[in-house]
């Protein structure tokens, strides 16, 4: 899996008090406010452009879904 470590750290912090994400298919349980925060983090803090139509619950339901989206955009685990 090639999800950047800083993104995993952000998601784990955002999920508190839930335990850290344990696998690529675990549901992340992101609500609408969480999606807005996630969008801001990815675009502003990580410098990764995600089109508005790509910010769907399906694309961000699991780490595996995020990994697939990032791979389709040509982004590796180090965010490049």
Phi and psi restraints in degrees (value plus and minus 20) as a CYANA .aco file:
   2 UNK   PHI    -137.9   -97.9
   2 UNK   PSI       4.7    44.7
   3 UNK   PHI     -90.7   -50.7
   3 UNK   PSI     106.8   146.8
   4 UNK   PHI     -75.9   -35.9
   4 UNK   PSI     119.0   159.0
   5 UNK   PHI     -77.5   -37.5
   5 UNK   PSI     -58.5   -18.5
   6 UNK   PHI     -85.7   -45.7
   6 UNK   PSI     -48.6    -8.6
   7 UNK   PHI     -92.1   -52.1
   7 UNK   PSI     -61.5   -21.5
   8 UNK   PHI     -81.8   -41.8
   8 UNK   PSI     -63.3   -23.3
   9 UNK   PHI     -81.0   -41.0
   9 UNK   PSI     -64.0   -24.0
  10 UNK   PHI     -80.3   -40.3
  10 UNK   PSI     -66.7   -26.7
  11 UNK   PHI     -82.8   -42.8
  11 UNK   PSI     -62.6   -22.6
  12 UNK   PHI     -82.5   -42.5
  12 UNK   PSI     -60.4   -20.4
  13 UNK   PHI     -86.7   -46.7
  13 UNK   PSI     -61.0   -21.0
  14 UNK   PHI     -87.3   -47.3
  14 UNK   PSI     -46.5    -6.5
  15 UNK   PHI    -104.0   -64.0
  15 UNK   PSI     -30.7     9.3
  16 UNK   PHI     -73.8   -33.8
  16 UNK   PSI     118.3   158.3
  17 UNK   PHI    -111.2   -71.2
  17 UNK   PSI      -8.6    31.4
  18 UNK   PHI     -84.8   -44.8
  18 UNK   PSI     134.4   174.4
  19 UNK   PHI     -87.0   -47.0
  19 UNK   PSI     141.7   181.7
  20 UNK   PHI     -76.9   -36.9
  20 UNK   PSI     134.9   174.9
  21 UNK   PHI     -81.0   -41.0
  21 UNK   PSI     110.4   150.4
  22 UNK   PHI    -124.2   -84.2
  22 UNK   PSI     -31.7     8.3
  23 UNK   PHI    -188.2  -148.2
  23 UNK   PSI     147.1   187.1
  24 UNK   PHI     -87.3   -47.3
  24 UNK   PSI     -41.2    -1.2
  25 UNK   PHI    -124.3   -84.3
  25 UNK   PSI     -15.5    24.5
  26 UNK   PHI     -93.2   -53.2
  26 UNK   PSI     111.2   151.2
  27 UNK   PHI     -84.0   -44.0
  27 UNK   PSI     116.4   156.4
  28 UNK   PHI    -106.1   -66.1
  28 UNK   PSI     -38.6     1.4
  29 UNK   PHI      36.5    76.5
  29 UNK   PSI      37.2    77.2
  30 UNK   PHI    -115.8   -75.8
  30 UNK   PSI     104.8   144.8
  31 UNK   PHI    -109.6   -69.6
  31 UNK   PSI    -198.1  -158.1
  32 UNK   PHI     -83.5   -43.5
  32 UNK   PSI     -59.7   -19.7
  33 UNK   PHI     -86.5   -46.5
  33 UNK   PSI     -58.6   -18.6
  34 UNK   PHI     -81.9   -41.9
  34 UNK   PSI     -56.9   -16.9
  35 UNK   PHI     -85.4   -45.4
  35 UNK   PSI     -59.3   -19.3
  36 UNK   PHI     -84.5   -44.5
  36 UNK   PSI     -64.8   -24.8
  37 UNK   PHI     -83.8   -43.8
  37 UNK   PSI     -60.7   -20.7
  38 UNK   PHI     -84.0   -44.0
  38 UNK   PSI     -63.9   -23.9
  39 UNK   PHI     -79.2   -39.2
  39 UNK   PSI     -65.5   -25.5
  40 UNK   PHI     -83.0   -43.0
  40 UNK   PSI     -63.7   -23.7
  41 UNK   PHI     -81.8   -41.8
  41 UNK   PSI     -68.4   -28.4
  42 UNK   PHI     -82.8   -42.8
  42 UNK   PSI     -64.9   -24.9
  43 UNK   PHI    -100.2   -60.2
  43 UNK   PSI     -62.8   -22.8
  44 UNK   PHI    -106.5   -66.5
  44 UNK   PSI     -67.4   -27.4
  45 UNK   PHI    -101.9   -61.9
  45 UNK   PSI     -55.3   -15.3
  46 UNK   PHI    -118.7   -78.7
  46 UNK   PSI     -36.5     3.5
  47 UNK   PHI      50.2    90.2
  47 UNK   PSI       6.0    46.0
  48 UNK   PHI    -122.7   -82.7
  48 UNK   PSI     104.6   144.6
  49 UNK   PHI    -106.8   -66.8
  49 UNK   PSI     103.7   143.7
  50 UNK   PHI    -139.4   -99.4
  50 UNK   PSI     106.4   146.4
  51 UNK   PHI     -84.3   -44.3
  51 UNK   PSI     128.3   168.3
  52 UNK   PHI     -73.9   -33.9
  52 UNK   PSI     -60.0   -20.0
  53 UNK   PHI     -92.6   -52.6
  53 UNK   PSI     -30.0    10.0
  54 UNK   PHI    -108.3   -68.3
  54 UNK   PSI     -35.7     4.3
  55 UNK   PHI    -102.4   -62.4
  55 UNK   PSI      58.2    98.2
  56 UNK   PHI    -139.3   -99.3
  56 UNK   PSI     138.0   178.0
  57 UNK   PHI     -81.5   -41.5
  57 UNK   PSI     -53.2   -13.2
  58 UNK   PHI     -83.2   -43.2
  58 UNK   PSI     -61.7   -21.7
  59 UNK   PHI     -92.0   -52.0
  59 UNK   PSI     -37.3     2.7
  60 UNK   PHI    -145.5  -105.5
  60 UNK   PSI       3.8    43.8
  61 UNK   PHI     -95.4   -55.4
  61 UNK   PSI     -53.2   -13.2
  62 UNK   PHI    -161.9  -121.9
  62 UNK   PSI     146.0   186.0
  63 UNK   PHI     -83.5   -43.5
  63 UNK   PSI     -55.1   -15.1
  64 UNK   PHI     -81.6   -41.6
  64 UNK   PSI     -60.4   -20.4
  65 UNK   PHI     -87.6   -47.6
  65 UNK   PSI     -60.5   -20.5
  66 UNK   PHI     -84.2   -44.2
  66 UNK   PSI     -63.1   -23.1
  67 UNK   PHI     -77.7   -37.7
  67 UNK   PSI     -66.1   -26.1
  68 UNK   PHI     -81.7   -41.7
  68 UNK   PSI     -64.5   -24.5
  69 UNK   PHI     -80.3   -40.3
  69 UNK   PSI     -67.7   -27.7
  70 UNK   PHI     -85.1   -45.1
  70 UNK   PSI     -59.8   -19.8
  71 UNK   PHI     -82.8   -42.8
  71 UNK   PSI     -60.2   -20.2
  72 UNK   PHI     -83.5   -43.5
  72 UNK   PSI     -45.5    -5.5
  73 UNK   PHI    -111.4   -71.4
  73 UNK   PSI     -21.2    18.8
  74 UNK   PHI      58.2    98.2
  74 UNK   PSI       6.1    46.1
  75 UNK   PHI    -123.5   -83.5
  75 UNK   PSI     110.6   150.6
  76 UNK   PHI    -112.9   -72.9
  76 UNK   PSI     159.2   199.2
  77 UNK   PHI     -81.5   -41.5
  77 UNK   PSI     -39.2     0.8
  78 UNK   PHI    -114.1   -74.1
  78 UNK   PSI     -11.1    28.9
  79 UNK   PHI      65.9   105.9
  79 UNK   PSI     -13.7    26.3
